[in-house]
Amino acid sequence: MAKRNHQILNPKNMHVHLVGAGIATMSAAVFLIRDVGVLGEHIHFYEQLPVEGGSLDGARSPSADGYVTRGGRMLEDEAYVCLWNLLESIPTVGNPELTVRQEIAQFSREVPTYARARIIDRNHQILDASDLGLDAYDRVQLTRLLALPEKLIGARRIEDFFSEHFFQTNFWTMWCSMFAFQPWHSAIEMKRYLLRFMQEVPRIHTLAGVRRTKLNQYDSIVLPIQRWLQNHGVQFESGVTVKDVDFVESADARVASALHIERNGQAQEIKLGVQDYVFLTLGSMTADAAYGGDDTVPPLIRDKRDGGFELWETIASKAGDFGRPNAFCGNVDESKWESFTLTMTGRALLQRIIDFSGNQPGTGALMTFKDSNWLMSIVVPHAPHFIGQPNDVYTLWGYGLFIDREGNYVNKKMSECTGQEILTELLGQMGFEDADGEIRKTTRVTTVMMPYITSQFERRVPEDRPLVVPKGAKNFAFLGQYVEIPEDVVFTVEYSVRGAMHGVYELMGVDLPIPAIYHALEHPSVAFQALRTIRTGRADWDAR
C-alpha cells in the first residue's frame, strides 16, 4: 500500500505523470508498477522528442549510411546496485526467460574486458599503463582531497587541488578519459568518484571491472524497459513539451496542482487532483546535440533551442530550493565535447586495430592517445552493436575532450573538423596512414557536438542541486542528473535509477530498502588493494 503523510490512498486509483522519457522516469515507472502497485494505464509519459531513452541512445545515423551513439556507458558490479535491482525485473526483448541483468552478466563473462592498449603515446607505442606515474606529492594531494568534507571543498576546481605533474600522469589520463573529467570540473565530484570507484584503481590499466551491455544501451536497456512498460499498459506520448508547473504551498506542504503543456502547437493545462503524482526530469546532458557527417561539421548550439533546460529554469524561479540551473548550463565552453561513430563496411581498419592492440572487438574498452591535442579516446565494441546490424558491418566510437585545440595531424580544431578530417586525425594517432585509402573507402563518420555533456560536473555549491523530494513535497519529485543524492556520482545510469527509486519510495511510502551506496573503503581487502596501488604507484591486479 502506498502512503502519504496526510492520508492513505489506494495505488489502483493513483495517476502518475512523468515528464521526459529518459532512464530516470522509465525506472520510476517500473518501480511504481512493481513496488507500489500503480496500474500501468494510469502512468502517462510526456516526451518532447520522437524517441524514448533520453541520453541512452543508439540508432541509424541521421547524416550518413551507418550508425551513431552519442556516448557509451561502462557499467560495474559493485557500484551499480540500483540499476541491477531494476534490470533483474526486465526480460530481454528476444528471450522472456532471460532478464537484462542476466544478459549483461552473461555477455561480460563471454566477452570479458581486459585492455592491452589502454594508453598510446605520440610514437604509436603502447605504454605500460600499470605504471600510474604518481609521485609522493600527488599521493598527498589525493589523500587531502579524500579527507576534506564537501563543505570545505565548496565550488573549487580539480586543478585547485593538484600540481601540474598530476595532470601528466598515466593515472589522470586513464581516470579523466574513463569518466570524462576536465581539470576545471568540480573537485567535489572528483572526490565522490574516487570514493565510489576506488575498487577500480588496482585494475584501472585494464578496465577489467567494466561490465557492458550486449548491444548499445538503447537496444539493450531502454527498449526492453519500454516493452515491459507498454505490456503493462503505460502510455507514452511524444511531441509534448511541459512548459511549466503550478505549485500550491501551505504551512507544512507543497503540492503540484497543474501542468502546462504544449501539444501539437497548442497550449493546454492538465489539472492535478489529490491522487495525481508528478515526476519531473530536470535538464539534459544531451540537450541541443547536433550531428555532422563525412563532409559536414556539427554546429555548436549555444542558445538552448530544444528546451532541455527550459522547464527547470521556469520552475527554479518559484522556490529557492528548486536548484540553480544556470550553474550547470551557463558555461558551454566548460561542458562541451564531441563524439564520433565510425561505420565500417570492411575490416581494413578493424583488423589493423586488432593487430595493434591485441584485443578482439568488445574486449579492449578505452584506448586513449595520451599525447593527442584533443585527448582522443576510442572504443571498438563487439559486433553486432545494433539490432539489425549486418554481419559484415562494424562500428567504432570515440570522443575528444579538448575540442578547441588543433589536431596533431589536422591543422584544425576538432570542433571545426568534418567527419573525414577526424578520421584523418585518428589514423595519424594510430600510425595507420599507409592504409588511408583502403580504410577511407569503407568508413563513414558521424559526429555529434554536445554543448552540455559534462555540465553535471560543473563547480557547484549545495544549493545548486535540488533534492529528489524537496522539503514538504507531497506529490512531486525531481529526477535526472541534476538532483542531489548525497555521496553518489552523476554521469552514471546508476544515479538516474537511484534517484527514481528514492522519489518513488519516499513519495509513496514504500517499505522496501534502497540498496546501499557501495564504498570500497568500507571493505578491508578492497581498500587495502586500492590504497596499496596508490601508495606504490603500480596497478598490478590481474583478472585473468
C-alpha positions in Angstrom: 0.0 0.0 0.0 1.3 3.5 -0.9 1.1 6.0 1.9 1.3 9.8 2.0 1.8 11.9 5.1 -1.8 13.2 5.2 -3.8 10.2 4.0 -3.7 6.7 2.7 -4.5 6.2 -0.9 -5.3 3.1 -3.0 -2.5 2.7 -5.6 -5.0 1.4 -8.1 -6.6 4.9 -8.1 -3.4 6.8 -8.5 -2.4 8.6 -11.7 1.2 9.5 -12.3 2.6 12.0 -14.8 6.2 11.5 -15.9 7.9 14.5 -17.6 10.6 13.2 -20.0 11.1 9.6 -21.1 14.7 9.0 -20.1 16.1 6.2 -18.0 15.2 8.1 -14.7 11.5 8.4 -15.4 11.3 4.9 -17.1 12.9 3.5 -13.9 10.3 5.3 -11.8 7.5 3.8 -13.9 8.9 0.3 -13.3 9.1 0.9 -9.5 5.6 2.4 -9.5 4.2 -0.8 -11.1 6.5 -3.3 -9.4 6.8 -2.0 -5.9 3.7 0.3 -5.4 1.0 -1.4 -7.5 0.1 1.6 -9.7 -1.8 0.5 -12.7 0.2 0.8 -15.9 -2.6 2.5 -17.8 -2.6 5.2 -15.1 1.0 6.2 -15.9 1.5 8.9 -18.5 4.8 9.9 -20.2 5.2 13.3 -21.8 8.3 13.5 -24.0 9.1 16.3 -26.5 11.4 14.1 -28.6 10.1 11.4 -31.0 12.0 8.6 -29.3 12.3 7.4 -25.7 15.5 6.8 -23.8 16.9 10.3 -23.2 20.7 10.2 -23.4 20.8 6.4 -23.7 20.7 6.2 -27.5 21.8 4.1 -30.4 20.3 4.4 -33.9 20.8 4.8 -37.6 22.9 7.8 -38.4 21.0 11.0 -39.4 23.9 12.1 -41.6 25.4 9.0 -43.1 24.7 5.5 -44.1 25.6 3.9 -40.8 25.1 4.1 -37.1 25.6 6.5 -34.2 25.7 6.7 -30.5 26.3 9.9 -28.6 28.1 8.1 -25.8 28.8 4.7 -24.2 28.4 3.6 -20.7 30.8 1.4 -18.7 28.9 -0.4 -16.0 30.3 -2.0 -12.9 29.2 -4.8 -10.5 29.8 -3.1 -7.1 28.6 0.4 -7.8 25.5 -0.1 -9.9 23.3 -1.8 -7.4 20.1 0.1 -8.1 20.5 -0.4 -11.9 20.9 -4.2 -11.3 17.8 -4.1 -9.0 15.8 -2.6 -11.9 17.1 -4.8 -14.6 16.5 -8.0 -12.6 12.8 -7.3 -13.3 13.1 -6.7 -17.0 13.2 -9.5 -19.6 15.3 -9.1 -22.7 13.4 -8.4 -26.0 14.5 -11.7 -27.6 14.2 -14.1 -24.6 11.4 -13.6 -22.0 13.2 -16.2 -19.8 16.4 -14.1 -19.6 16.5 -10.8 -17.7 18.5 -7.8 -18.9 20.7 -8.2 -15.8 21.4 -11.8 -16.6 22.2 -11.0 -20.2 24.7 -8.3 -19.2 26.4 -10.7 -16.7 26.5 -13.5 -19.3 27.8 -11.2 -22.1 30.5 -9.9 -19.7 31.7 -13.4 -19.0 31.7 -14.4 -22.7 33.4 -11.1 -23.8 35.4 -10.0 -20.8 37.1 -6.7 -20.7 40.9 -6.7 -20.5 42.6 -3.7 -22.2 46.0 -4.4 -23.6 46.4 -1.0 -25.2 45.0 1.4 -22.6 47.4 4.3 -23.3 49.2 5.0 -26.6 51.9 7.7 -27.0 52.9 10.1 -29.8 55.2 7.4 -31.2 52.3 4.9 -31.6 53.7 2.9 -28.7 51.5 1.1 -26.2 52.6 2.4 -22.7 52.8 0.4 -19.5 49.6 1.7 -18.1 50.1 -0.2 -14.8 52.7 2.5 -14.0 50.4 5.2 -12.7 53.2 7.8 -12.6 52.1 9.2 -9.2 54.8 10.8 -7.1 54.8 11.5 -3.3 53.2 14.9 -3.7 50.5 13.5 -6.0 49.6 11.0 -3.3 49.5 13.6 -0.6 47.1 15.7 -2.8 44.9 12.7 -3.4 44.7 12.0 0.3 44.0 15.6 1.1 41.0 15.7 -1.3 39.6 12.5 0.1 39.9 13.7 3.7 38.3 17.1 3.2 34.5 17.4 3.8 32.5 18.6 0.9 31.5 21.8 2.7 35.2 22.8 2.8 35.8 21.9 -0.8 33.0 24.1 -2.0 33.0 25.3 -5.6 36.7 24.7 -6.1 38.0 23.0 -9.3 40.0 19.8 -9.5 43.0 21.8 -10.7 42.9 23.7 -7.4 44.0 20.6 -5.5 46.7 19.2 -7.8 50.0 20.2 -9.3 50.7 20.3 -13.0 52.6 17.0 -12.6 49.5 15.1 -11.5 47.8 16.0 -14.8 50.7 14.5 -16.8 50.4 11.1 -15.0 49.1 7.9 -16.5 46.6 7.8 -13.6 45.0 11.1 -14.6 45.0 10.1 -18.3 43.1 6.9 -17.5 40.9 8.5 -14.9 39.8 11.5 -16.9 39.2 9.5 -20.1 37.2 6.8 -18.3 34.9 9.3 -16.6 35.3 12.5 -18.9 36.7 14.7 -16.2 38.3 18.0 -17.1 40.8 19.9 -14.8 38.2 22.7 -14.3 35.4 20.4 -13.1 34.1 20.2 -9.6 36.6 18.9 -7.0 33.6 17.5 -5.0 32.6 15.3 -8.0 36.2 14.1 -8.3 36.2 13.2 -4.6 32.9 11.3 -4.9 34.2 9.4 -7.9 37.3 8.4 -6.0 35.3 7.1 -3.1 32.7 5.3 -5.3 35.2 3.7 -7.7 38.2 3.1 -5.5 37.8 -0.6 -6.2 38.7 0.1 -9.9 42.1 1.7 -9.1 44.0 -1.6 -9.0 42.6 -2.7 -12.3 42.4 0.8 -13.9 45.0 -0.1 -16.5 43.0 -3.0 -17.9 39.4 -1.9 -17.0 38.8 -5.5 -16.1 36.0 -4.4 -13.7 33.9 -3.0 -16.6 30.6 -4.7 -17.5 29.0 -3.9 -20.8 25.6 -4.5 -22.5 25.4 -6.9 -25.4 24.2 -4.2 -27.7 24.2 -0.4 -27.4 22.4 0.9 -24.3 19.2 1.8 -26.2 18.8 -1.6 -27.7 19.9 -3.5 -24.6 18.4 -1.4 -21.8 15.9 1.2 -23.0 14.0 -1.0 -25.5 13.4 -3.9 -23.0 12.1 -1.5 -20.3 9.9 0.3 -22.8 8.4 -3.0 -24.0 7.8 -4.1 -20.4 6.1 -0.8 -19.6 3.9 -0.9 -22.7 2.9 -4.5 -21.9 1.7 -3.1 -18.6 -0.4 -0.5 -20.3 1.8 2.5 -19.7 1.1 5.4 -22.1 4.0 7.1 -23.9 3.2 10.4 -25.7 5.9 12.1 -27.8 5.8 15.6 -29.2 4.6 17.0 -25.9 6.6 19.7 -24.0 5.9 20.5 -20.4 6.4 24.3 -20.2 5.5 25.0 -16.5 4.2 23.5 -13.3 1.9 25.2 -10.8 2.6 24.6 -7.1 0.4 25.3 -4.1 2.1 25.9 -0.8 0.7 25.7 2.7 2.3 25.8 6.2 3.6 22.2 6.0 3.1 21.1 2.4 3.8 21.8 -1.2 1.7 20.3 -3.9 1.9 20.4 -7.7 -1.5 21.5 -8.9 -1.2 21.7 -12.7 1.0 21.0 -15.7 1.1 23.5 -18.5 2.0 21.7 -21.7 2.3 22.3 -25.4 0.8 19.6 -27.6 0.6 19.8 -31.4 1.4 23.5 -31.1 -1.5 24.1 -28.7 -1.1 25.3 -25.1 -3.0 23.1 -22.7 -3.4 22.7 -18.9 -3.5 19.4 -17.0 -5.0 19.9 -13.6 -3.7 17.6 -10.9 -6.0 16.1 -8.3 -5.4 14.6 -4.9 -4.5 11.2 -6.4 -2.1 12.6 -9.0 1.7 12.5 -8.7 4.3 14.1 -10.9 8.0 13.2 -11.6 9.9 15.9 -13.4 13.2 15.4 -15.3 15.4 18.5 -14.7 17.8 19.4 -17.5 19.5 17.2 -20.1 23.2 16.5 -20.6 22.5 15.9 -24.3 20.3 19.0 -24.8 20.9 20.6 -28.2 23.1 17.8 -29.5 23.9 18.4 -33.2 25.1 16.0 -35.8 27.7 16.1 -38.6 28.8 13.7 -41.3 31.8 12.8 -43.6 31.9 16.3 -45.1 29.9 18.4 -42.6 30.7 19.9 -39.2 28.2 19.7 -36.4 27.2 23.2 -35.1 27.8 24.2 -31.5 24.4 25.4 -30.3 24.6 27.9 -27.5 21.1 29.4 -27.4 19.2 26.5 -25.8 17.0 25.7 -28.8 15.5 22.4 -27.8 14.2 23.4 -24.4 16.2 20.8 -22.5 16.7 23.2 -19.5 13.7 25.4 -20.1 11.3 23.7 -17.6 13.9 23.7 -14.8 14.7 27.3 -15.4 11.0 28.2 -15.2 10.2 26.3 -12.0 13.5 27.2 -10.3 12.3 30.8 -10.1 9.4 29.6 -7.9 11.3 28.3 -4.9 14.8 28.8 -3.5 15.4 25.0 -3.1 14.4 24.0 -6.6 18.1 24.5 -7.7 20.0 26.8 -9.9 20.2 25.5 -13.5 22.5 28.3 -14.7 25.3 26.8 -12.6 25.2 23.8 -15.0 24.0 25.2 -18.3 25.6 28.6 -18.1 29.1 27.9 -19.4 29.0 25.8 -22.6 32.8 26.1 -23.1 33.4 24.2 -19.9 30.9 21.5 -20.5 31.0 20.7 -24.3 32.8 17.9 -26.1 32.4 16.0 -29.3 32.0 12.3 -30.1 32.1 10.3 -33.3 30.9 7.0 -34.6 32.6 5.1 -37.4 30.6 2.7 -39.5 32.9 0.3 -41.4 31.7 -1.8 -44.3 35.1 -3.6 -44.5 37.6 -5.0 -42.0 40.6 -2.9 -43.0 40.6 -0.5 -40.0 39.1 -3.1 -37.6 41.9 -5.6 -38.4 44.6 -3.1 -38.0 43.3 -2.1 -34.6 43.0 -5.8 -33.5 46.6 -6.5 -34.6 47.9 -3.3 -33.0 46.1 -3.6 -29.7 45.9 -7.4 -29.2 42.2 -7.0 -28.3 39.3 -8.5 -30.1 36.3 -6.1 -30.5 34.5 -5.7 -27.2 37.4 -6.7 -25.0 39.6 -3.6 -25.1 37.4 -0.9 -23.6 39.0 2.5 -24.0 42.2 3.2 -25.9 43.4 6.7 -25.1 46.0 8.7 -27.1 47.8 10.4 -24.2 49.7 13.0 -26.4 46.7 13.8 -28.6 46.0 17.5 -28.5 42.3 16.6 -28.4 42.9 13.8 -25.8 41.1 11.4 -28.1 39.9 8.0 -26.9 38.2 5.2 -28.9 36.2 2.0 -28.2 35.7 -0.9 -30.6 32.5 -2.6 -29.5 31.6 -6.3 -30.0 29.6 -6.8 -33.2 26.8 -6.5 -33.7 26.3 -3.4 -31.6 22.9 -2.5 -33.1 19.8 -4.5 -33.7 19.7 -5.5 -37.4 23.4 -4.6 -38.0 24.7 -6.7 -40.9 27.4 -9.3 -40.2 29.9 -7.5 -42.4 29.5 -4.1 -40.8 31.5 -2.9 -37.8 31.4 0.2 -35.6 33.8 2.3 -33.5 33.0 5.0 -31.1 35.3 7.8 -29.9 35.5 11.2 -28.4 37.8 14.2 -27.7 37.9 16.2 -24.5 39.9 19.2 -25.8 37.9 20.1 -28.9 39.1 23.7 -29.2 42.7 22.7 -29.8 44.3 22.0 -33.2 44.9 18.4 -34.0 48.3 16.8 -34.3 47.6 15.6 -37.9 44.9 18.0 -38.9 45.5 21.7 -38.6 42.1 22.5 -37.3 40.3 22.4 -34.0 38.3 19.2 -33.5 35.1 21.4 -33.3 35.8 22.7 -36.8 36.5 19.3 -38.4 34.4 17.2 -40.7 34.0 13.5 -40.0 36.6 12.5 -42.6 39.1 15.0 -41.0 38.5 13.4 -37.7 39.2 10.1 -39.3 42.5 11.5 -40.6 43.5 12.5 -37.1 42.6 9.0 -35.8 44.7 7.3 -38.4 47.6 9.6 -37.6 47.3 8.9 -33.9 47.5 5.2 -34.6 50.2 5.3 -37.3 47.9 3.8 -39.9 48.4 6.5 -42.7 49.7 3.8 -45.0 46.2 2.3 -45.2 44.4 5.6 -45.5 42.9 4.9 -49.0 41.7 1.5 -48.2 40.2 2.5 -44.9 38.5 5.6 -46.2 36.7 3.8 -48.9 34.8 1.7 -46.4 34.4 4.1 -43.5 31.6 6.6 -42.8 31.8 9.0 -39.9 29.0 10.6 -37.9 30.0 13.3 -35.4 28.0 14.7 -32.5 28.5 18.0 -30.8 27.1 18.2 -27.3 27.1 21.5 -25.5 26.2 20.2 -22.0 27.6 16.7 -22.0 29.7 17.2 -18.8 27.6 20.0 -17.3 26.7 17.9 -14.3 30.4 18.1 -13.3 30.4 21.9 -13.2 31.6 23.5 -10.0 28.7 23.9 -7.6 27.5 24.6 -4.0 24.8 22.6 -2.2 22.0 25.0 -3.2 22.6 24.5 -6.9 21.1 21.0 -7.0 17.6 20.3 -5.6 16.7 17.3 -3.5 14.8 14.4 -5.2 11.9 15.1 -3.0 12.0 18.7 -1.8 11.0 19.6 1.7 7.3 19.4 2.1 6.6 18.0 -1.3 3.6 15.7 -1.2 3.0 14.7 -4.8 6.1 15.6 -6.9 9.7 14.7 -7.2 12.7 15.7 -9.3 14.8 13.2 -11.3 17.8 13.1 -13.5 21.5 14.1 -13.4 21.0 17.4 -11.7 19.3 16.4 -8.4 21.3 15.9 -5.2 21.8 12.4 -4.0 24.4 12.5 -1.2 27.6 10.5 -1.8 26.5 9.2 -5.2 28.1 10.2 -8.6 26.5 11.9 -11.5 27.1 11.0 -15.2 26.1 7.4 -14.4 23.0 5.4 -15.2 23.1 4.4 -11.6 22.5 8.0 -10.5 19.3 8.3 -12.5 17.9 4.9 -11.4 18.8 5.6 -7.7 17.1 9.0 -7.9 14.0 7.3 -9.3 13.9 4.8 -6.5 14.3 7.5 -3.9 11.5 9.5 -5.4 9.0 6.7 -5.7 9.8 5.1 -2.3 9.7 8.4 -0.4 6.6 9.8 -2.0 4.7 6.5 -1.9 5.9 5.3 1.5 7.3 2.1 0.1 8.6 -0.1 2.9 11.5 -1.6 0.9 15.2 -0.9 1.4 17.1 1.1 -1.2 20.4 -0.7 -1.9 23.2 1.0 0.0 25.8 3.0 -1.8 28.9 1.0 -2.2 32.1 2.4 -0.6 35.3 0.4 -1.3 37.0 1.8 1.8 34.4 0.1 4.0 35.7 -3.3 2.7 39.2 -4.0 4.2 40.6 -6.2 1.4 39.3 -3.9 -1.4 40.5 -0.8 0.5 44.0 -2.4 1.1 44.4 -3.2 -2.6 43.3 0.3 -3.7 45.4 2.2 -1.2 48.4 -0.1 -1.9 48.1 0.7 -5.6 48.1 4.5 -4.9 51.0 4.1 -2.5 53.2 2.1 -4.8 52.1 3.8 -8.0 51.5 0.5 -9.7 48.3 -1.2 -10.7 49.1 -4.8 -10.8 45.7 -6.5 -10.2 45.1 -9.2 -12.9 41.6 -10.5 -13.6 42.8 -13.4 -15.8 
